[in-house]
Amino acid sequence: MPTEDDVRRICLDLPGVTERPSWGRPAWFARTLMARIWEPGVLTVKTDEREALAGTAPETFFWTPHHDRSPNLVLVRLDRVAADELGELLDESYRIAGPPGKSRS
């Protein structure tokens, strides 16, 4: 089961990613926000597959009404996601957030 420390390590291994608080929680930024601890054990990431993820694994992936305005955001229960899948999610979120110094294509 991945932990917040695993999230931190993966994020900070990506070029140009920094960590700073967002709404009082640990968050990681590329050009924009790419990941944030929503609450203990729950991570917010950006994805182009929110509906598909929540549709196939709603016990792992979900969102709240707060996220309705942001169709790329999905919440991930860390105790239900595999480490390799977490890495893939964070890579995608990094791409969507826009690597520092590069414009999104």
C-alpha positions in Angstrom: 0.0 0.0 0.0 1.5 3.3 -1.0 1.9 6.0 1.6 2.2 9.8 1.6 6.0 9.4 1.7 5.8 7.3 -1.5 3.7 10.0 -3.2 6.3 12.6 -2.1 9.2 10.5 -3.4 7.6 9.9 -6.8 6.5 13.5 -7.3 9.9 15.0 -6.2 11.7 12.6 -8.6 10.0 14.3 -11.5 11.9 17.2 -13.1 11.1 20.6 -11.6 8.4 19.4 -9.2 8.3 21.3 -5.9 6.3 20.7 -2.7 4.4 23.3 -0.7 1.2 23.4 1.3 -2.1 23.9 -0.4 -5.1 24.4 1.8 -3.0 23.2 4.7 -2.1 19.9 3.1 1.1 18.7 1.3 0.9 19.4 -2.4 3.2 19.0 -5.4 3.4 21.4 -8.3 4.9 21.2 -11.8 3.7 24.3 -13.8 0.4 24.0 -11.9 -0.9 21.7 -9.1 -0.3 18.1 -10.0 -1.1 16.3 -6.7 -2.4 17.1 -3.2 -3.2 15.1 -0.1 -7.0 15.7 0.2 -7.3 14.1 3.6 -5.2 11.4 5.3 -4.9 8.4 2.9 -6.6 10.2 0.0 -4.7 11.9 -2.9 -6.0 14.3 -5.5 -4.5 13.9 -9.0 -5.2 15.1 -12.5 -6.3 12.5 -15.1 -8.0 12.4 -18.5 -9.7 9.2 -17.4 -11.7 10.2 -14.3 -15.0 8.7 -15.4 -13.4 5.4 -16.5 -11.4 5.1 -13.3 -14.4 5.8 -11.0 -16.6 3.6 -13.2 -14.4 0.5 -13.0 -13.0 1.0 -9.4 -15.3 3.3 -7.4 -13.8 1.9 -4.1 -10.5 3.4 -5.2 -11.3 6.4 -7.4 -14.0 9.0 -6.6 -14.7 12.7 -6.3 -16.8 15.0 -4.2 -19.1 17.8 -5.3 -16.2 20.1 -4.7 -14.5 18.5 -7.7 -17.4 18.7 -10.1 -16.1 21.9 -11.6 -12.7 20.3 -12.3 -13.3 17.3 -14.6 -9.6 16.3 -14.5 -9.4 15.9 -10.8 -10.0 12.5 -9.1 -9.5 11.3 -5.6 -7.5 8.2 -5.0 -7.6 6.0 -1.8 -3.9 5.2 -1.3 -4.8 1.9 0.6 -6.5 0.6 -2.5 -4.1 1.6 -5.3 -1.1 -0.5 -6.4 2.3 1.3 -6.3 2.8 0.9 -10.0 -0.6 2.4 -10.8 0.1 5.3 -8.4 3.3 6.0 -10.4 1.3 6.0 -13.7 -1.3 8.3 -12.2 1.3 10.7 -11.0 3.1 10.7 -14.3 -0.1 11.5 -16.1 -0.9 14.2 -13.6 2.5 15.7 -14.1 1.9 15.7 -17.9 -1.5 17.4 -17.5 -0.2 19.9 -14.9 2.5 21.0 -17.4 6.1 20.3 -16.7 7.9 23.4 -15.5 9.2 25.6 -18.4 7.1 23.9 -21.0 3.8 24.8 -22.4 1.0 22.2 -22.5 0.5 20.8 -25.9 
